[in-house]
Amino acid sequence: MNFLRGVMGGQSAGPQPSGAETIQKLCDRVASSTLLEDRRDAVRALKSLSKKYRMEVGMQAMDHLINILQTDRSDSEILGYALDTLYNIICNDEDEEQDESEDEAAQKQADDLGAKFTEAFIQEHEHITLLLTLLEEFDFHVRWPGVKLLTALLKSQCVQVQSIILVSPMGVSRLMDLLADSREVIRNDGLLLLQQLTKGNAAIQKIVAFENAFERLLDIITEEGSSDGGIVVEDCLLLLLNLLKNNSSNQNFFKEGSFIQRMRPWFEVGDDNSGWSAQKVTNLHLMLQLVRVMVSPVNSPGATASCQKSMFQCGLLQQLCTILMATGVPADILTETINTVSEVIRGSQVNQDYFASVNAPSNPPRPAIVVLLMSMVNDRQPFVLRCAVLYCFQCFLYKNQKGQGEIVATLLPSTIDANCISAGQLLCGGLFSADSLSNWCAAVALAHALQDNLTQKEQLLRVQLATSLGKPPVSLLQQCTNILSQGSKVQTRVGLLMLLCTWINNCPIAVTHFLHNQENVPFLTAQISENLGEDERLVQGLCALLLGICIYYNDNSLENYTKEKLKQLIEKRIGKENFVEKLGFITKHELYSRAAQKPQPVFPSPEQMLFDHEFTKLVKELEGVITKAVHKSSEEEKKEEEVKKTLEQHDNIVTQYKELIREQDAKIQELKEQMASMTSQNEEMQTTMVQQLSQIQQHKDQYNILKLKLGKENQSQANSLQGDGSQVNGMQTEEVAQLREEMEELRSQHALLQTQLSDKEAVINTLRSKGSQPTEGATGGSDNTELLKELELLRSQVQSQSSEISQLKTDNQDLLRRAETGSSDTSASGDGSNMAELESRLAAQTSETERLKEEVRGLTEGRVQLEQQAASATSSVAILQREKAKLQTDLQESKKEQDDLLMLLADQDQKILSLKERLKELGETVDDEDDLDSRDQTDEDDEEEDEDEDKD
């Protein structure tokens, strides 16, 4: 312990040992001491020496410190000391602060030292796994140093450490748990760790994203105050940029998770935008970059379009336009907002239409496009802002023929409004101003209004410009060539040549207009044939491109400047090889490749602003075809023309066949649909037929069963008639029982008929009571009379049938009494005379029974007829009741209309009275006779109406 006190600053009597010797003794103590306290004190001493003696501690103590991490897991204090010591020897942050006054060699040596120690630490993959295990410890003194150490390792050897963590089981998931730590220090350092972990590694980026990183990071941003938050918000945004940039999978996951909608509140700014803090500017700048990552032109078109649609639907684009038109916004935020809006609307027709409708809060209101173009052609605005406005205008016109037409229309004579500034006027003003950068920007902007739009190229030929008083106006095309011939600055000429090339490309009419000016071709040949300096080579190449377009898209309408004559002119004045060489100067220029990389115009200085991205595509497309066109002979051209004509004929034939095939396909499809419908109908008919066949079979079966039953009954009756005398009493008993059953059935039928009769009588009485009242029409009365007659006839028939049934009942009862008496007599007497008398009685009863059966059949038939008549009477009554209800409804409606008219008349009378009173007050003479007549007439009408109601 005395030794450790000397190391920690105590006074010793002997000579002081050197740093290396002290570190060696401390390492020995760490390795050999058996007491935990001694080892802990030794590691604490190494920590205090690790910053000053970084190399010595790293060389001698690293293995011992790693051993401490492996063996002394139970003591959090010694683990914290060991982790801090390793962090000090690996991290270069402290050395960077100390090396500010030193030379670059010392700084490089310090960096190499940290890289060396990092390599030594990660040489064994188990060390990184051990460190990840220690990060699961909740103890602050272990977890925080572990986070810092792993971050330092990633900074020093990012790729190697990433590969180790990627293959470690649950390695990334353990690190994601740091974001959920309640201690802000660990959470914030965990953000820095994840930033280093996700740099340039798509696999780790996907794992982190699917570990719910987006949700957690957005929650932290909201908790910290969004754009008004501190450095933590900045760290979260940087991590989000790492996860989303150039990672289509994470971008799609971000969009599908509805996280774009959560970005909208970030851009809500108030009316007072003064005094923005530097941190807020940084945060908002990163937020705008995050939006741009989702809609970057380098993404797939489908993903970009989907994100653009989501941003419009959730109101994010509207919020960005609000910032765009707000006052007091810092210049760099305004510039980045313009760039962001540009990419949100690029290629999206809906977003472009919305942007065209945005107006600036000025008096009078002006379109946002006009306000932005005013900034672009103003040479006092910052260069980056002017570039951003140009990019915004280009994105607004990208694949937007409607917007292109609106811009060109502002230049046409029929649509020019002298009272307001239009986009076309601003572009023409910038095209011919004294500022070369304004010339270039206006020329490129106008070229984008003509990009891939033949109609607008032809429309722009109508534009006329007034150059000066007393001189006739000249066309815009001629004015551009006039400025070219005046020898202005290189940037201006390059811009005008790019405009002319875009204008006449694929437009034979524009080529004819250009060649119609006799001075244009000699000027181009003179520019190409001269041997000028390096600065003029680009202009020569663009002149060669313009002349080549005049050859390639020439329709030979001008005799002096046909394709063949222009090629002869090139061969005589310039030379074909020289022409092709000058044409190649464009693609060989150093700024050409830079402009071809991405659509956004980004230039370090205004002087280097020479090429446009879309124009580089045009050059790449035309360079080869122009070279071939110049080298071709007239015979080859004739052959090509013949081949083209043949191909056109073939194309026409193919087109005709395609149309014929389409018609046949349509007919085939129609026939298929008809066949399908007929097939379905056939199936339905088959099903119906099967059902009907089954029903017929069922009816046949029922018929056979009934036939068998009837045969059995007939056979039983025949057997009963042929029986001996011993069966007489039994047959009489069965006959009597059957008669009783038939009598009961007749009773029930009689009761039912009586009930129906009473119902019909009630209906008849009702109709009689109503028939006594006056009816609405003659038809209804006649129908009621006929119905009453039918019902009376029906009633008489029912009564006659009732009397017959009563007579039948009495006869049947007598027959039953006689049968019972005969049965008793037969059982008492046994002689032959009684037997003969019984047989005679039986014969009489049999005949009587047959007669009763016939009467029953007649009554049954009468009952059926009565039921049919009753049904017809019921239907007639129902029809009459419906007609009566309809007439009553019409009557009620008529009464309601009459009441409404009376109300209107009363209101009119009231108004007339008030007007007469007013006239009397004003001194006018008013006749009261009309008033009295109208009142009398009204009273008479009311009396008549009351009488009608009483009658009803």
Secondary structure, 3 states (H helix, E strand, C coil): CHHHHHHCCCCCCCCCCCHHHHHHHHHHHHHHCCCHHHHHHHHHHHHHHCCCCHHHHHHHHHHHHHHHHHHCCCCHHHHHHHHHHHHHHHCCHHHHHHHHHCCHHHHHHHHHHHHHHHHHHHCCHHHHHHHHHHCCCCCHHHHHHHHHHHHHHHHHCHHHHHHHHHHCCCHHHHHHHHHHCCCHHHHHHHHHHHHHHCCCCHHHHHHHHHCCHHHHHHHHHHHCCHHHCCHHHHHHHHHHHHHHCCCHHHHHHHHHCCCCHHHHHHHCCCCCCCCCCHHHHHHHHHHHHHHHHHCCCCCCHHHHHHHHHHHHHCCHHHHHHHHHHCCCCCHHHHHHHHHHHHHHHCCCHHHHHHHHHCEECCCCCEEHHHHHHHHHCCCCCCHHHHHHHHHHHHHHHCCCHHHHHHHHHCCCHHHCCCCCCCHHHHHHHHHCCCCHHHHHHHHHHHHHHCCCCHHHHHHHCCCEECCCCCCCCEEHHHHHHHHHHCCCCHHHHHHHHHHHHHHHCCCHHHHHHHHHCCCHHHHHHHHHHCCCCHHHHHHHHHHHHHHHHHHHCCCCCCHHHCHHHHHHHHHHHCCHHHHHHHHCHHHHCHHHHHHCCCCCCCCCCHHHCCCCHHHHHHHHHHHHHHHHHHHCCHHHHHHHHHHHHHHHHHHHHHHHHHHHHHHHHHHHHHHHHHHHHHHHHHHHHHHHHHHHHHHHHHHHHHHHHHHHHHHHHHHHHHHHHCCCHHHHHHHHHHHHHHHHHHHHHHHHHHHHHHHHHHHHHHHHHHHHHHHCCCCCCHHHHHHHHHHHHHHHHHHHHHHHHHHHHHHHHHHHHHHHHHHHHHHHHHHHCCCHHHHHHHHHHHHHHHHHHHHHHHHHHHHHHHHHHHHHHHHHHHHHHHHHHHHHHHHHHHHHHHHHHHHHHHHHHHHHHHHHHHHHHHHHHCCCCCCCHHHHHHHHHHHHHHHHHHHHHHHC
